[in-house]
Amino acid sequence: MFDLTDILNKREAVISAFTTFRGADPFDYCVIDDFFVPDVAAALAQEFPDFSSPIWHEYNNAIEVKNA
């Protein structure tokens, strides 16, 4: 499985990123690579519906093609 401490150890990185990027211009968000350990990321991916799942609402028009 996975060790919860691996997730909790990312806390400092998250706090630092939030402090740095909050209100930044032009983008007020950040991406933290490898936030989840591989086992956790794989488990989460298994829980997420497939892109072709009928659960999604499909948008397909002149300005967007996406599932939401």
C-alpha positions as semicolon CSV with decimal commas, in nm:
position;residue;x (nm);y (nm);z (nm)
1;M;0,000;0,000;0,000
2;F;0,141;0,342;0,091
3;D;0,274;0,529;0,391
4;L;0,068;0,828;0,503
5;T;0,384;1,004;0,619
6;D;0,493;1,032;0,256
7;I;0,186;1,243;0,190
8;L;0,219;1,448;0,507
9;N;0,584;1,526;0,430
10;K;0,465;1,731;0,133
11;R;0,296;1,974;0,374
12;E;0,589;2,216;0,379
13;A;0,607;2,221;-0,001
14;V;0,236;2,297;-0,023
15;I;0,254;2,577;0,233
16;S;0,554;2,728;0,057
17;A;0,389;2,707;-0,285
18;F;0,064;2,855;-0,155
19;T;0,248;3,146;0,004
20;T;0,453;3,210;-0,309
21;F;0,178;3,182;-0,569
22;R;-0,125;3,320;-0,385
23;G;-0,228;3,628;-0,576
24;A;0,062;3,600;-0,822
25;D;0,028;3,758;-1,164
26;P;-0,057;3,633;-1,422
27;F;-0,119;3,289;-1,265
28;D;-0,223;3,244;-0,904
29;Y;-0,174;2,869;-0,893
30;C;0,113;2,625;-0,904
31;V;0,179;2,263;-0,989
32;I;0,365;2,042;-0,745
33;D;0,526;1,753;-0,932
34;D;0,510;1,414;-0,764
35;F;0,274;1,543;-0,494
36;F;0,145;1,190;-0,438
37;V;0,369;0,890;-0,406
38;P;0,320;0,656;-0,706
39;D;0,101;0,406;-0,518
40;V;-0,139;0,679;-0,405
41;A;-0,151;0,838;-0,750
42;A;-0,229;0,500;-0,908
43;A;-0,504;0,430;-0,653
44;L;-0,661;0,769;-0,717
45;A;-0,644;0,719;-1,093
46;Q;-0,828;0,388;-1,058
47;E;-1,112;0,564;-0,874
48;F;-1,152;0,839;-1,134
49;P;-1,407;0,770;-1,411
50;D;-1,269;0,694;-1,757
51;F;-1,284;0,981;-2,007
52;S;-1,537;0,787;-2,217
53;S;-1,763;0,716;-1,916
54;P;-2,128;0,817;-1,957
55;I;-2,105;0,997;-1,621
56;W;-1,949;1,300;-1,792
57;H;-2,139;1,581;-1,958
58;E;-1,992;1,632;-2,304
59;Y;-1,929;1,979;-2,440
60;N;-1,861;1,993;-2,812
61;N;-1,911;2,333;-2,971
62;A;-1,725;2,609;-3,149
63;I;-1,524;2,713;-2,842
64;E;-1,476;2,392;-2,645
65;V;-1,451;2,015;-2,669
66;K;-1,441;1,860;-2,323
67;N;-1,607;1,633;-2,072
68;A;-1,704;1,768;-1,733
